[in-house]
């Protein structure tokens, strides 16, 4: 095994353990104490915990095992084993944090504000944790498997099947805990989904800044960008709507830590320059993430998460 492969495996393991720990903390400390059934296996386990007192993490494991067995029989062993790893760790962390806090959380839950805070922070932490796990090439299984089974054997698209599974849990939570808790559950579900998307799309990518510079001294600025920041740029011709004069705008993409240096360069070359900067989601190519490397990484993730037909 090469050093690169070894480092990759170590990083994936850290993502798996750390991500499930973060998600488990959210379920045990915020979601379960607040009686928020926000969909998925953790929502069902939360309902069962408050009805029977059975440990949330243990219930999650008991529900997930049959789903894994069915999922493996339909989609193949590799798919099931990857899901199993994520759920085993998630269930373990939920039980651990639950036992340490007795599933009482950190808030007194004497008014709606405590529940709202739990819905918000629970959703953010849960989604962040699941997103980190997905970055490792694994997942936490659960009702996602059920949704994929429904999508496989019915005309329902996967997104619709996922929605129906989560909606069913929220409705069940409304019956058990009341409509108000169900509305809080919707907040948690929405935030967790947003955080999963954010973490999966952004974690581990190289953030950058895109700067647009309008200056009569764009040539001097461009030369210093090349020699001092080791990046290139693009000259864009335009016309100022106030003066009606032709102007040249310099577009440059630099790493986050270089933006202050770039600002200094622009100010030194032309104190009257106009410059605006915005976040760049992803920069591909020379000086940033090699495009071929990203394509290979996405192809690998797609193969890892694709069910065997």
Secondary structure, 3 states (H helix, E strand, C coil): CCHHHHHHHHHHHHHHHHHHHHHHHHHHHHHCCCCCCCCHHHHHHHHHHHHHCCCHHHHHHHHHHHHHHHHHHHHCHHHHHHHHHHHHHHHHHHHHHHHHHCCCCCCCCCCHHHHHHHHHHHHHHHHHHHHHHHHCCCCCCCHHHHHHHHHHHCCCCHHHHHHHHHHHHHHHHHHHHCHHHHHHHHHHHHHHHHHHHHHHHHCCCCCEEEEEEECCCHHHHHHHHHHHHCCCCEEEEEECCCCCCEEEEEEEEEEHHHHHHHHHHHHHHCCCCEEEEEEECCCECCCCECHHHHHHHHHHHHHHHCCCC
